[in-house]
Amino acid sequence: MNKENPAKTGDRAAAYWRENVKLLCILLAIWFAVSFGAGVLFVEALNTIRIGGFKLGFWFAQQGSIITFVILIFVYAAHMSAIEKRLGVGDE
């Protein structure tokens, strides 16, 4: 049975959630920039470039934001694993 100091456990939990929310905000900002920015705001500029016969703005709106989201899931998992190890929380 683990008999840690409750104050230390609370500090680690607070640090864990602080870093978790910070990471989530960063990753959501990246996803927003890719999906809304590249797919909507900058579509005209991106449409001057073609990938596989399709305009780049169209490609980002259809595929780029989804692929970016999947990549961000893996980035989140890797970073959270590192945070959990560093703070000594989570599954071990």
C-alpha positions as CSV (number, residue, x, y, z in Angstrom):
1,M,0.0,0.0,0.0
2,N,1.3,3.4,-0.9
3,K,1.5,5.8,2.0
4,E,2.6,9.0,0.3
5,N,2.2,12.5,1.7
6,P,-1.3,13.7,0.5
7,A,0.1,17.2,-0.1
8,K,2.8,15.8,-2.5
9,T,0.2,13.7,-4.3
10,G,-2.1,16.8,-4.7
11,D,0.8,18.9,-6.0
12,R,1.6,16.2,-8.6
13,A,-2.0,15.9,-9.6
14,A,-2.3,19.7,-10.0
15,A,1.0,19.8,-12.0
16,Y,-0.3,16.9,-14.2
17,W,-3.6,18.7,-15.0
18,R,-1.8,22.0,-15.6
19,E,0.5,20.4,-18.2
20,N,-2.3,18.4,-19.7
21,V,-4.5,21.5,-20.3
22,K,-1.5,23.4,-21.7
23,L,-0.7,20.6,-24.1
24,L,-4.3,20.3,-25.2
25,C,-4.6,24.0,-25.8
26,I,-1.4,23.9,-28.0
27,L,-2.6,20.9,-30.0
28,L,-6.1,22.3,-30.5
29,A,-4.6,25.6,-31.7
30,I,-2.5,23.7,-34.2
31,W,-5.5,21.7,-35.4
32,F,-7.6,24.9,-35.7
33,A,-4.9,26.6,-37.7
34,V,-4.6,23.7,-40.1
35,S,-8.3,23.0,-40.5
36,F,-9.8,26.5,-40.4
37,G,-6.8,28.4,-41.5
38,A,-5.6,26.3,-44.4
39,G,-9.0,25.0,-45.3
40,V,-11.0,28.2,-45.2
41,L,-8.9,31.4,-44.6
42,F,-5.9,30.8,-46.9
43,V,-7.7,28.6,-49.4
44,E,-7.2,31.0,-52.3
45,A,-3.5,31.2,-51.8
46,L,-3.1,27.5,-51.3
47,N,-5.2,26.7,-54.4
48,T,-2.3,28.0,-56.6
49,I,-0.4,24.8,-55.6
50,R,-1.5,21.4,-56.8
51,I,-0.9,18.0,-55.2
52,G,-1.9,14.9,-57.2
53,G,-4.0,17.1,-59.5
54,F,-6.0,18.6,-56.7
55,K,-5.7,22.2,-55.4
56,L,-3.9,22.3,-52.1
57,G,-6.7,24.3,-50.4
58,F,-9.2,21.6,-51.4
59,W,-6.8,18.9,-50.2
60,F,-6.4,20.6,-46.8
61,A,-10.1,21.0,-46.4
62,Q,-10.7,17.3,-47.3
63,Q,-7.7,15.4,-46.1
64,G,-5.1,17.6,-44.4
65,S,-7.1,18.5,-41.3
66,I,-8.0,14.8,-40.7
67,I,-4.4,13.6,-41.2
68,T,-3.2,16.4,-38.9
69,F,-5.8,15.4,-36.2
70,V,-4.6,11.7,-36.3
71,I,-0.9,12.9,-36.0
72,L,-1.8,15.1,-33.1
73,I,-3.4,12.1,-31.3
74,F,-0.1,10.3,-31.5
75,V,1.8,13.5,-30.4
76,Y,-0.6,13.8,-27.4
77,A,-0.2,10.2,-26.4
78,A,3.6,10.5,-26.5
79,H,3.8,13.7,-24.6
80,M,1.3,12.5,-21.9
81,S,3.3,9.4,-21.4
82,A,6.4,11.5,-20.9
83,I,4.5,13.8,-18.5
84,E,3.2,10.8,-16.5
85,K,6.7,9.3,-16.2
86,R,8.2,12.6,-15.1
87,L,5.5,13.3,-12.5
88,G,5.2,9.7,-11.3
89,V,1.5,9.4,-12.0
90,G,-0.5,7.1,-14.2
91,D,-0.1,3.4,-15.0
92,E,3.3,2.0,-14.3
